[in-house]
Amino acid sequence: MTDTSRLISHKFDTVNGKSIYGAPHTDQQLDPHRLQAAAHELGHLRVWRAAGITVAYAKITGHGPDVSGRAHTGRQTLTTLDQARAYLVGLLAGEQAEIIWCDQNGTRYNDTAAVGDMERYHTFRRRYHATLPPSFTLTDLKRDAAAAVRKQWRAIERQIPTLARNGRIR
């Protein structure tokens, strides 16, 4: 297992393991699993909000390998193809944000966290198959999600420690 604590402490506003804000970070507060999950959920939240889709909150629960998360949009009324595309791009943005976080922190990406997102993606595609154009391919949508996450990355990165520590962000 790679020791990422040095990378994480340096990355998130610390000097010699102490927060520049006064309180020392604990291992639990900077659990790399929580940070990774926070990146994933904030990918959804920031990309959806940038596209005008309402997101009530993002939350993560648990610690270590048992961490889980959710970005809650509630019921959405998508009346145009642009809105449907934006929803799908945001759905795929969590995985893209997590990939970037893993690359930056020397952690190997595992697609397990994206399984639920992919199930929702395929459910949406099956349900609206007749109305979605052929240009809504998974490859194109993932490319758009990666671009959208890159545009939002600075904001995502700033919010990662907050969501990881607090477990919820609006």
CNS distance restraints for C-alpha pairs under 8 A (distance, minus, plus):
assign (resid   2 and name CA) (resid 107 and name CA) 7.69 0.50 0.50
assign (resid   4 and name CA) (resid   8 and name CA) 6.02 0.50 0.50
assign (resid   4 and name CA) (resid  32 and name CA) 7.47 0.50 0.50
assign (resid   4 and name CA) (resid 105 and name CA) 7.01 0.50 0.50
assign (resid   4 and name CA) (resid 106 and name CA) 7.42 0.50 0.50
assign (resid   4 and name CA) (resid 107 and name CA) 7.91 0.50 0.50
assign (resid   5 and name CA) (resid   9 and name CA) 5.87 0.50 0.50
assign (resid   5 and name CA) (resid  32 and name CA) 7.72 0.50 0.50
assign (resid   6 and name CA) (resid  10 and name CA) 6.12 0.50 0.50
assign (resid   6 and name CA) (resid  17 and name CA) 7.91 0.50 0.50
assign (resid   7 and name CA) (resid  11 and name CA) 5.90 0.50 0.50
assign (resid   7 and name CA) (resid 105 and name CA) 6.56 0.50 0.50
assign (resid   8 and name CA) (resid  12 and name CA) 6.07 0.50 0.50
assign (resid   8 and name CA) (resid  30 and name CA) 7.34 0.50 0.50
assign (resid   8 and name CA) (resid  32 and name CA) 7.55 0.50 0.50
assign (resid   8 and name CA) (resid 105 and name CA) 7.25 0.50 0.50
assign (resid   9 and name CA) (resid  13 and name CA) 7.13 0.50 0.50
assign (resid   9 and name CA) (resid  14 and name CA) 5.51 0.50 0.50
assign (resid   9 and name CA) (resid  15 and name CA) 7.51 0.50 0.50
assign (resid   9 and name CA) (resid  16 and name CA) 7.84 0.50 0.50
assign (resid   9 and name CA) (resid  17 and name CA) 5.73 0.50 0.50
assign (resid   9 and name CA) (resid  18 and name CA) 7.99 0.50 0.50
assign (resid   9 and name CA) (resid  30 and name CA) 7.84 0.50 0.50
assign (resid  10 and name CA) (resid  14 and name CA) 5.48 0.50 0.50
assign (resid  10 and name CA) (resid  15 and name CA) 6.60 0.50 0.50
assign (resid  10 and name CA) (resid  16 and name CA) 7.82 0.50 0.50
assign (resid  10 and name CA) (resid  17 and name CA) 7.51 0.50 0.50
assign (resid  12 and name CA) (resid 161 and name CA) 6.95 0.50 0.50
assign (resid  13 and name CA) (resid  19 and name CA) 6.05 0.50 0.50
assign (resid  13 and name CA) (resid  20 and name CA) 5.95 0.50 0.50
assign (resid  14 and name CA) (resid  18 and name CA) 5.17 0.50 0.50
assign (resid  14 and name CA) (resid  19 and name CA) 4.36 0.50 0.50
assign (resid  14 and name CA) (resid  20 and name CA) 5.44 0.50 0.50
assign (resid  15 and name CA) (resid  19 and name CA) 6.48 0.50 0.50
assign (resid  15 and name CA) (resid  20 and name CA) 6.65 0.50 0.50
assign (resid  17 and name CA) (resid  24 and name CA) 6.87 0.50 0.50
assign (resid  17 and name CA) (resid  25 and name CA) 6.99 0.50 0.50
assign (resid  18 and name CA) (resid  22 and name CA) 7.28 0.50 0.50
assign (resid  18 and name CA) (resid  23 and name CA) 6.77 0.50 0.50
assign (resid  18 and name CA) (resid  24 and name CA) 4.45 0.50 0.50
assign (resid  18 and name CA) (resid  25 and name CA) 6.21 0.50 0.50
assign (resid  19 and name CA) (resid  23 and name CA) 5.59 0.50 0.50
assign (resid  19 and name CA) (resid  24 and name CA) 5.14 0.50 0.50
assign (resid  19 and name CA) (resid  25 and name CA) 6.16 0.50 0.50
assign (resid  25 and name CA) (resid  29 and name CA) 6.24 0.50 0.50
assign (resid  25 and name CA) (resid  30 and name CA) 6.81 0.50 0.50
assign (resid  26 and name CA) (resid  30 and name CA) 6.43 0.50 0.50
assign (resid  27 and name CA) (resid  31 and name CA) 5.64 0.50 0.50
assign (resid  28 and name CA) (resid  63 and name CA) 7.50 0.50 0.50
assign (resid  29 and name CA) (resid 164 and name CA) 6.73 0.50 0.50
assign (resid  29 and name CA) (resid 165 and name CA) 5.05 0.50 0.50
assign (resid  30 and name CA) (resid  34 and name CA) 7.15 0.50 0.50
assign (resid  30 and name CA) (resid  35 and name CA) 6.68 0.50 0.50
assign (resid  30 and name CA) (resid 161 and name CA) 7.41 0.50 0.50
assign (resid  30 and name CA) (resid 164 and name CA) 6.97 0.50 0.50
assign (resid  30 and name CA) (resid 165 and name CA) 7.13 0.50 0.50
assign (resid  31 and name CA) (resid  35 and name CA) 6.36 0.50 0.50
assign (resid  31 and name CA) (resid  63 and name CA) 6.89 0.50 0.50
assign (resid  31 and name CA) (resid  64 and name CA) 6.66 0.50 0.50
assign (resid  31 and name CA) (resid 164 and name CA) 7.76 0.50 0.50
assign (resid  32 and name CA) (resid  36 and name CA) 6.04 0.50 0.50
assign (resid  32 and name CA) (resid  64 and name CA) 7.52 0.50 0.50
assign (resid  33 and name CA) (resid  37 and name CA) 6.12 0.50 0.50
assign (resid  33 and name CA) (resid  63 and name CA) 6.71 0.50 0.50
assign (resid  33 and name CA) (resid  64 and name CA) 5.31 0.50 0.50
assign (resid  33 and name CA) (resid  65 and name CA) 6.37 0.50 0.50
assign (resid  33 and name CA) (resid  67 and name CA) 6.54 0.50 0.50
assign (resid  34 and name CA) (resid  38 and name CA) 5.95 0.50 0.50
assign (resid  34 and name CA) (resid  60 and name CA) 7.21 0.50 0.50
assign (resid  34 and name CA) (resid  62 and name CA) 7.79 0.50 0.50
assign (resid  34 and name CA) (resid  63 and name CA) 6.31 0.50 0.50
assign (resid  34 and name CA) (resid  64 and name CA) 7.11 0.50 0.50
assign (resid  34 and name CA) (resid  67 and name CA) 6.32 0.50 0.50
assign (resid  34 and name CA) (resid 164 and name CA) 5.16 0.50 0.50
assign (resid  35 and name CA) (resid  39 and name CA) 6.26 0.50 0.50
assign (resid  35 and name CA) (resid 160 and name CA) 6.15 0.50 0.50
assign (resid  35 and name CA) (resid 161 and name CA) 6.58 0.50 0.50
assign (resid  35 and name CA) (resid 163 and name CA) 7.87 0.50 0.50
assign (resid  35 and name CA) (resid 164 and name CA) 5.25 0.50 0.50
assign (resid  36 and name CA) (resid  40 and name CA) 6.42 0.50 0.50
assign (resid  36 and name CA) (resid  98 and name CA) 6.14 0.50 0.50
assign (resid  36 and name CA) (resid 101 and name CA) 6.59 0.50 0.50
assign (resid  36 and name CA) (resid 102 and name CA) 7.23 0.50 0.50
assign (resid  37 and name CA) (resid  41 and name CA) 6.26 0.50 0.50
assign (resid  37 and name CA) (resid  60 and name CA) 6.91 0.50 0.50
assign (resid  37 and name CA) (resid  67 and name CA) 7.17 0.50 0.50
assign (resid  37 and name CA) (resid  68 and name CA) 6.78 0.50 0.50
assign (resid  37 and name CA) (resid  69 and name CA) 6.34 0.50 0.50
assign (resid  37 and name CA) (resid  98 and name CA) 7.30 0.50 0.50
assign (resid  37 and name CA) (resid 164 and name CA) 7.80 0.50 0.50
assign (resid  38 and name CA) (resid  42 and name CA) 5.93 0.50 0.50
assign (resid  38 and name CA) (resid  59 and name CA) 7.81 0.50 0.50
assign (resid  38 and name CA) (resid  60 and name CA) 6.80 0.50 0.50
assign (resid  38 and name CA) (resid  69 and name CA) 7.53 0.50 0.50
assign (resid  38 and name CA) (resid 160 and name CA) 5.38 0.50 0.50
assign (resid  38 and name CA) (resid 161 and name CA) 7.74 0.50 0.50
assign (resid  38 and name CA) (resid 163 and name CA) 5.80 0.50 0.50
assign (resid  38 and name CA) (resid 164 and name CA) 5.68 0.50 0.50
assign (resid  39 and name CA) (resid  43 and name CA) 6.07 0.50 0.50
assign (resid  39 and name CA) (resid  94 and name CA) 7.31 0.50 0.50
assign (resid  39 and name CA) (resid  97 and name CA) 5.78 0.50 0.50
assign (resid  39 and name CA) (resid  98 and name CA) 5.47 0.50 0.50
assign (resid  39 and name CA) (resid 101 and name CA) 6.57 0.50 0.50
assign (resid  39 and name CA) (resid 156 and name CA) 6.73 0.50 0.50
assign (resid  39 and name CA) (resid 157 and name CA) 7.24 0.50 0.50
assign (resid  39 and name CA) (resid 160 and name CA) 5.73 0.50 0.50
assign (resid  40 and name CA) (resid  44 and name CA) 6.86 0.50 0.50
assign (resid  40 and name CA) (resid  93 and name CA) 7.63 0.50 0.50
assign (resid  40 and name CA) (resid  94 and name CA) 4.15 0.50 0.50
assign (resid  40 and name CA) (resid  95 and name CA) 5.89 0.50 0.50
assign (resid  40 and name CA) (resid  96 and name CA) 7.55 0.50 0.50
assign (resid  40 and name CA) (resid  97 and name CA) 5.39 0.50 0.50
assign (resid  40 and name CA) (resid  98 and name CA) 4.73 0.50 0.50
assign (resid  41 and name CA) (resid  45 and name CA) 6.32 0.50 0.50
assign (resid  41 and name CA) (resid  58 and name CA) 6.07 0.50 0.50
assign (resid  41 and name CA) (resid  59 and name CA) 7.36 0.50 0.50
assign (resid  41 and name CA) (resid  60 and name CA) 7.97 0.50 0.50
assign (resid  41 and name CA) (resid  69 and name CA) 6.45 0.50 0.50
assign (resid  41 and name CA) (resid  70 and name CA) 6.13 0.50 0.50
assign (resid  41 and name CA) (resid  71 and name CA) 5.61 0.50 0.50
assign (resid  41 and name CA) (resid  94 and name CA) 5.61 0.50 0.50
assign (resid  42 and name CA) (resid  46 and name CA) 5.79 0.50 0.50
assign (resid  42 and name CA) (resid  58 and name CA) 6.91 0.50 0.50
assign (resid  42 and name CA) (resid  71 and name CA) 7.60 0.50 0.50
assign (resid  42 and name CA) (resid  94 and name CA) 6.93 0.50 0.50
assign (resid  42 and name CA) (resid  97 and name CA) 7.72 0.50 0.50
assign (resid  42 and name CA) (resid 156 and name CA) 5.81 0.50 0.50
assign (resid  42 and name CA) (resid 159 and name CA) 7.62 0.50 0.50
assign (resid  42 and name CA) (resid 160 and name CA) 7.30 0.50 0.50
assign (resid  43 and name CA) (resid  47 and name CA) 6.09 0.50 0.50
assign (resid  43 and name CA) (resid  90 and name CA) 7.46 0.50 0.50
assign (resid  43 and name CA) (resid  93 and name CA) 5.16 0.50 0.50
assign (resid  43 and name CA) (resid  94 and name CA) 4.40 0.50 0.50
assign (resid  43 and name CA) (resid  95 and name CA) 7.57 0.50 0.50
assign (resid  43 and name CA) (resid  96 and name CA) 7.28 0.50 0.50
assign (resid  43 and name CA) (resid  97 and name CA) 5.09 0.50 0.50
assign (resid  43 and name CA) (resid  98 and name CA) 7.64 0.50 0.50
assign (resid  43 and name CA) (resid 149 and name CA) 6.25 0.50 0.50
assign (resid  43 and name CA) (resid 152 and name CA) 7.98 0.50 0.50
assign (resid  43 and name CA) (resid 156 and name CA) 6.66 0.50 0.50
assign (resid  44 and name CA) (resid  48 and name CA) 5.94 0.50 0.50
assign (resid  44 and name CA) (resid  71 and name CA) 6.48 0.50 0.50
assign (resid  44 and name CA) (resid  90 and name CA) 5.06 0.50 0.50
assign (resid  44 and name CA) (resid  91 and name CA) 6.01 0.50 0.50
assign (resid  44 and name CA) (resid  92 and name CA) 7.42 0.50 0.50
assign (resid  44 and name CA) (resid  93 and name CA) 5.28 0.50 0.50
assign (resid  44 and name CA) (resid  94 and name CA) 4.84 0.50 0.50
assign (resid  45 and name CA) (resid  49 and name CA) 6.05 0.50 0.50
assign (resid  45 and name CA) (resid  55 and name CA) 6.28 0.50 0.50
assign (resid  45 and name CA) (resid  57 and name CA) 7.62 0.50 0.50
assign (resid  45 and name CA) (resid  58 and name CA) 6.77 0.50 0.50
assign (resid  45 and name CA) (resid  71 and name CA) 6.18 0.50 0.50
assign (resid  45 and name CA) (resid  90 and name CA) 7.57 0.50 0.50
assign (resid  46 and name CA) (resid  50 and name CA) 6.02 0.50 0.50
assign (resid  46 and name CA) (resid 149 and name CA) 7.91 0.50 0.50
assign (resid  46 and name CA) (resid 152 and name CA) 6.53 0.50 0.50
assign (resid  46 and name CA) (resid 155 and name CA) 7.82 0.50 0.50
assign (resid  46 and name CA) (resid 156 and name CA) 6.89 0.50 0.50
assign (resid  47 and name CA) (resid  51 and name CA) 6.32 0.50 0.50
assign (resid  47 and name CA) (resid  89 and name CA) 7.80 0.50 0.50
assign (resid  47 and name CA) (resid  90 and name CA) 5.34 0.50 0.50
assign (resid  47 and name CA) (resid  93 and name CA) 6.77 0.50 0.50
assign (resid  47 and name CA) (resid 145 and name CA) 7.91 0.50 0.50
assign (resid  47 and name CA) (resid 148 and name CA) 6.19 0.50 0.50
assign (resid  47 and name CA) (resid 149 and name CA) 6.50 0.50 0.50
assign (resid  47 and name CA) (resid 152 and name CA) 6.96 0.50 0.50
assign (resid  48 and name CA) (resid  52 and name CA) 6.38 0.50 0.50
assign (resid  48 and name CA) (resid  53 and name CA) 5.06 0.50 0.50
assign (resid  48 and name CA) (resid  54 and name CA) 7.14 0.50 0.50
assign (resid  48 and name CA) (resid  55 and name CA) 7.17 0.50 0.50
assign (resid  48 and name CA) (resid  86 and name CA) 6.93 0.50 0.50
assign (resid  48 and name CA) (resid  87 and name CA) 6.68 0.50 0.50
assign (resid  48 and name CA) (resid  90 and name CA) 5.06 0.50 0.50
assign (resid  49 and name CA) (resid  53 and name CA) 5.12 0.50 0.50
assign (resid  49 and name CA) (resid  54 and name CA) 6.09 0.50 0.50
assign (resid  49 and name CA) (resid  55 and name CA) 6.64 0.50 0.50
assign (resid  51 and name CA) (resid  83 and name CA) 8.00 0.50 0.50
assign (resid  51 and name CA) (resid  86 and name CA) 6.14 0.50 0.50
assign (resid  53 and name CA) (resid  73 and name CA) 7.66 0.50 0.50
assign (resid  53 and name CA) (resid  76 and name CA) 7.88 0.50 0.50
assign (resid  53 and name CA) (resid  86 and name CA) 7.95 0.50 0.50
assign (resid  53 and name CA) (resid  87 and name CA) 7.38 0.50 0.50
assign (resid  54 and name CA) (resid  73 and name CA) 5.93 0.50 0.50
assign (resid  54 and name CA) (resid  76 and name CA) 7.87 0.50 0.50
assign (resid  55 and name CA) (resid  71 and name CA) 7.03 0.50 0.50
assign (resid  55 and name CA) (resid  72 and name CA) 5.76 0.50 0.50
assign (resid  55 and name CA) (resid  73 and name CA) 4.31 0.50 0.50
assign (resid  55 and name CA) (resid  74 and name CA) 7.30 0.50 0.50
assign (resid  55 and name CA) (resid 170 and name CA) 7.91 0.50 0.50
assign (resid  56 and name CA) (resid  71 and name CA) 7.76 0.50 0.50
assign (resid  56 and name CA) (resid  72 and name CA) 5.68 0.50 0.50
assign (resid  56 and name CA) (resid  73 and name CA) 5.77 0.50 0.50
assign (resid  56 and name CA) (resid  74 and name CA) 7.18 0.50 0.50
assign (resid  56 and name CA) (resid 170 and name CA) 6.15 0.50 0.50
assign (resid  57 and name CA) (resid  71 and name CA) 5.87 0.50 0.50
assign (resid  57 and name CA) (resid  72 and name CA) 5.56 0.50 0.50
assign (resid  57 and name CA) (resid  73 and name CA) 7.56 0.50 0.50
assign (resid  57 and name CA) (resid 168 and name CA) 6.91 0.50 0.50
assign (resid  57 and name CA) (resid 169 and name CA) 5.59 0.50 0.50
assign (resid  57 and name CA) (resid 170 and name CA) 4.31 0.50 0.50
assign (resid  58 and name CA) (resid  69 and name CA) 7.38 0.50 0.50
assign (resid  58 and name CA) (resid  70 and name CA) 5.61 0.50 0.50
assign (resid  58 and name CA) (resid  71 and name CA) 4.10 0.50 0.50
assign (resid  58 and name CA) (resid  72 and name CA) 6.15 0.50 0.50
assign (resid  58 and name CA) (resid 163 and name CA) 7.94 0.50 0.50
assign (resid  58 and name CA) (resid 168 and name CA) 5.68 0.50 0.50
assign (resid  58 and name CA) (resid 169 and name CA) 5.41 0.50 0.50
assign (resid  58 and name CA) (resid 170 and name CA) 6.49 0.50 0.50
assign (resid  59 and name CA) (resid  69 and name CA) 5.50 0.50 0.50
assign (resid  59 and name CA) (resid  70 and name CA) 5.44 0.50 0.50
assign (resid  59 and name CA) (resid  71 and name CA) 6.45 0.50 0.50
assign (resid  59 and name CA) (resid 163 and name CA) 7.07 0.50 0.50
assign (resid  59 and name CA) (resid 167 and name CA) 5.27 0.50 0.50
assign (resid  59 and name CA) (resid 168 and name CA) 4.14 0.50 0.50
assign (resid  59 and name CA) (resid 169 and name CA) 6.38 0.50 0.50
assign (resid  60 and name CA) (resid  67 and name CA) 6.87 0.50 0.50
assign (resid  60 and name CA) (resid  68 and name CA) 5.52 0.50 0.50
assign (resid  60 and name CA) (resid  69 and name CA) 4.04 0.50 0.50
assign (resid  60 and name CA) (resid  70 and name CA) 6.46 0.50 0.50
assign (resid  60 and name CA) (resid 163 and name CA) 7.39 0.50 0.50
assign (resid  60 and name CA) (resid 164 and name CA) 7.27 0.50 0.50
assign (resid  60 and name CA) (resid 167 and name CA) 4.92 0.50 0.50
assign (resid  60 and name CA) (resid 168 and name CA) 6.44 0.50 0.50
assign (resid  61 and name CA) (resid  67 and name CA) 5.59 0.50 0.50
assign (resid  61 and name CA) (resid  68 and name CA) 5.48 0.50 0.50
assign (resid  61 and name CA) (resid  69 and name CA) 6.25 0.50 0.50
assign (resid  61 and name CA) (resid 167 and name CA) 6.21 0.50 0.50
assign (resid  62 and name CA) (resid  66 and name CA) 5.73 0.50 0.50
assign (resid  62 and name CA) (resid  67 and name CA) 4.27 0.50 0.50
assign (resid  62 and name CA) (resid  68 and name CA) 6.46 0.50 0.50
assign (resid  63 and name CA) (resid  67 and name CA) 4.82 0.50 0.50
assign (resid  68 and name CA) (resid 113 and name CA) 7.91 0.50 0.50
assign (resid  78 and name CA) (resid  83 and name CA) 5.51 0.50 0.50
assign (resid  78 and name CA) (resid  84 and name CA) 5.87 0.50 0.50
assign (resid  79 and name CA) (resid  83 and name CA) 6.75 0.50 0.50
assign (resid  79 and name CA) (resid  84 and name CA) 7.66 0.50 0.50
assign (resid  80 and name CA) (resid  84 and name CA) 6.38 0.50 0.50
assign (resid  81 and name CA) (resid  85 and name CA) 6.04 0.50 0.50
assign (resid  81 and name CA) (resid 132 and name CA) 7.24 0.50 0.50
assign (resid  82 and name CA) (resid  86 and name CA) 6.09 0.50 0.50
assign (resid  83 and name CA) (resid  87 and name CA) 6.12 0.50 0.50
assign (resid  84 and name CA) (resid  88 and name CA) 6.33 0.50 0.50
assign (resid  85 and name CA) (resid  89 and name CA) 6.06 0.50 0.50
assign (resid  85 and name CA) (resid 136 and name CA) 7.26 0.50 0.50
assign (resid  85 and name CA) (resid 141 and name CA) 7.74 0.50 0.50
assign (resid  86 and name CA) (resid  90 and name CA) 6.08 0.50 0.50
assign (resid  87 and name CA) (resid  91 and name CA) 6.12 0.50 0.50
assign (resid  88 and name CA) (resid  92 and name CA) 6.32 0.50 0.50
assign (resid  88 and name CA) (resid 121 and name CA) 6.71 0.50 0.50
assign (resid  88 and name CA) (resid 141 and name CA) 7.08 0.50 0.50
assign (resid  89 and name CA) (resid  93 and name CA) 6.05 0.50 0.50
assign (resid  89 and name CA) (resid 141 and name CA) 5.54 0.50 0.50
assign (resid  89 and name CA) (resid 142 and name CA) 6.79 0.50 0.50
assign (resid  89 and name CA) (resid 144 and name CA) 6.41 0.50 0.50
assign (resid  89 and name CA) (resid 145 and name CA) 4.91 0.50 0.50
assign (resid  90 and name CA) (resid  94 and name CA) 7.19 0.50 0.50
assign (resid  90 and name CA) (resid 145 and name CA) 6.50 0.50 0.50
assign (resid  91 and name CA) (resid 117 and name CA) 6.23 0.50 0.50
assign (resid  91 and name CA) (resid 121 and name CA) 7.16 0.50 0.50
assign (resid  92 and name CA) (resid  96 and name CA) 6.76 0.50 0.50
assign (resid  92 and name CA) (resid 117 and name CA) 6.90 0.50 0.50
assign (resid  92 and name CA) (resid 118 and name CA) 7.73 0.50 0.50
assign (resid  92 and name CA) (resid 141 and name CA) 7.48 0.50 0.50
assign (resid  92 and name CA) (resid 142 and name CA) 6.17 0.50 0.50
assign (resid  92 and name CA) (resid 145 and name CA) 5.94 0.50 0.50
assign (resid  93 and name CA) (resid  97 and name CA) 6.08 0.50 0.50
assign (resid  93 and name CA) (resid 142 and name CA) 7.55 0.50 0.50
assign (resid  93 and name CA) (resid 145 and name CA) 4.82 0.50 0.50
assign (resid  93 and name CA) (resid 146 and name CA) 6.54 0.50 0.50
assign (resid  93 and name CA) (resid 148 and name CA) 7.47 0.50 0.50
assign (resid  93 and name CA) (resid 149 and name CA) 6.26 0.50 0.50
assign (resid  94 and name CA) (resid  98 and name CA) 6.21 0.50 0.50
assign (resid  94 and name CA) (resid 114 and name CA) 7.53 0.50 0.50
assign (resid  95 and name CA) (resid  99 and name CA) 6.17 0.50 0.50
assign (resid  95 and name CA) (resid 111 and name CA) 7.55 0.50 0.50
assign (resid  95 and name CA) (resid 113 and name CA) 7.60 0.50 0.50
assign (resid  95 and name CA) (resid 114 and name CA) 5.86 0.50 0.50
assign (resid  96 and name CA) (resid 100 and name CA) 6.44 0.50 0.50
assign (resid  96 and name CA) (resid 142 and name CA) 7.75 0.50 0.50
assign (resid  96 and name CA) (resid 145 and name CA) 6.70 0.50 0.50
assign (resid  96 and name CA) (resid 146 and name CA) 5.44 0.50 0.50
assign (resid  96 and name CA) (resid 149 and name CA) 6.79 0.50 0.50
assign (resid  97 and name CA) (resid 101 and name CA) 6.23 0.50 0.50
assign (resid  97 and name CA) (resid 146 and name CA) 7.57 0.50 0.50
assign (resid  97 and name CA) (resid 149 and name CA) 6.05 0.50 0.50
assign (resid  97 and name CA) (resid 153 and name CA) 7.69 0.50 0.50
assign (resid  98 and name CA) (resid 102 and name CA) 6.09 0.50 0.50
assign (resid  98 and name CA) (resid 109 and name CA) 7.47 0.50 0.50
assign (resid  99 and name CA) (resid 103 and name CA) 6.17 0.50 0.50
assign (resid  99 and name CA) (resid 109 and name CA) 5.97 0.50 0.50
assign (resid 100 and name CA) (resid 104 and name CA) 6.17 0.50 0.50
assign (resid 101 and name CA) (resid 105 and name CA) 6.12 0.50 0.50
assign (resid 102 and name CA) (resid 106 and name CA) 5.87 0.50 0.50
assign (resid 102 and name CA) (resid 107 and name CA) 4.63 0.50 0.50
assign (resid 102 and name CA) (resid 108 and name CA) 6.06 0.50 0.50
assign (resid 102 and name CA) (resid 109 and name CA) 5.81 0.50 0.50
assign (resid 103 and name CA) (resid 107 and name CA) 6.35 0.50 0.50
assign (resid 103 and name CA) (resid 108 and name CA) 7.43 0.50 0.50
assign (resid 103 and name CA) (resid 109 and name CA) 7.85 0.50 0.50
assign (resid 111 and name CA) (resid 115 and name CA) 6.82 0.50 0.50
assign (resid 114 and name CA) (resid 118 and name CA) 6.14 0.50 0.50
assign (resid 115 and name CA) (resid 119 and name CA) 6.24 0.50 0.50
assign (resid 116 and name CA) (resid 120 and name CA) 6.27 0.50 0.50
assign (resid 117 and name CA) (resid 121 and name CA) 6.09 0.50 0.50
assign (resid 118 and name CA) (resid 122 and name CA) 6.15 0.50 0.50
assign (resid 119 and name CA) (resid 123 and name CA) 6.10 0.50 0.50
assign (resid 120 and name CA) (resid 124 and name CA) 6.06 0.50 0.50
assign (resid 121 and name CA) (resid 125 and name CA) 6.20 0.50 0.50
assign (resid 122 and name CA) (resid 126 and name CA) 6.09 0.50 0.50
assign (resid 123 and name CA) (resid 127 and name CA) 6.08 0.50 0.50
assign (resid 124 and name CA) (resid 128 and name CA) 6.12 0.50 0.50
assign (resid 125 and name CA) (resid 129 and name CA) 5.30 0.50 0.50
assign (resid 125 and name CA) (resid 132 and name CA) 7.71 0.50 0.50
assign (resid 128 and name CA) (resid 132 and name CA) 6.24 0.50 0.50
assign (resid 132 and name CA) (resid 136 and name CA) 6.75 0.50 0.50
assign (resid 135 and name CA) (resid 140 and name CA) 7.48 0.50 0.50
assign (resid 136 and name CA) (resid 140 and name CA) 6.69 0.50 0.50
assign (resid 136 and name CA) (resid 141 and name CA) 6.50 0.50 0.50
assign (resid 137 and name CA) (resid 141 and name CA) 6.11 0.50 0.50
assign (resid 138 and name CA) (resid 142 and name CA) 5.96 0.50 0.50
assign (resid 139 and name CA) (resid 143 and name CA) 6.20 0.50 0.50
assign (resid 140 and name CA) (resid 144 and name CA) 6.21 0.50 0.50
assign (resid 141 and name CA) (resid 145 and name CA) 6.03 0.50 0.50
assign (resid 142 and name CA) (resid 146 and name CA) 6.09 0.50 0.50
assign (resid 143 and name CA) (resid 147 and name CA) 6.34 0.50 0.50
assign (resid 144 and name CA) (resid 148 and name CA) 6.09 0.50 0.50
assign (resid 145 and name CA) (resid 149 and name CA) 6.08 0.50 0.50
assign (resid 146 and name CA) (resid 150 and name CA) 6.22 0.50 0.50
assign (resid 147 and name CA) (resid 151 and name CA) 6.38 0.50 0.50
assign (resid 148 and name CA) (resid 152 and name CA) 6.37 0.50 0.50
assign (resid 149 and name CA) (resid 153 and name CA) 5.58 0.50 0.50
assign (resid 152 and name CA) (resid 156 and name CA) 6.13 0.50 0.50
assign (resid 153 and name CA) (resid 157 and name CA) 5.85 0.50 0.50
assign (resid 154 and name CA) (resid 158 and name CA) 6.22 0.50 0.50
assign (resid 155 and name CA) (resid 159 and name CA) 6.43 0.50 0.50
assign (resid 156 and name CA) (resid 160 and name CA) 6.23 0.50 0.50
assign (resid 157 and name CA) (resid 161 and name CA) 7.95 0.50 0.50
assign (resid 158 and name CA) (resid 162 and name CA) 7.98 0.50 0.50
assign (resid 159 and name CA) (resid 163 and name CA) 6.32 0.50 0.50
assign (resid 160 and name CA) (resid 164 and name CA) 6.04 0.50 0.50
assign (resid 161 and name CA) (resid 165 and name CA) 6.01 0.50 0.50
assign (resid 162 and name CA) (resid 166 and name CA) 5.88 0.50 0.50
assign (resid 162 and name CA) (resid 167 and name CA) 7.80 0.50 0.50
assign (resid 162 and name CA) (resid 169 and name CA) 7.68 0.50 0.50
assign (resid 163 and name CA) (resid 167 and name CA) 5.06 0.50 0.50
assign (resid 163 and name CA) (resid 168 and name CA) 5.49 0.50 0.50
assign (resid 163 and name CA) (resid 169 and name CA) 5.87 0.50 0.50
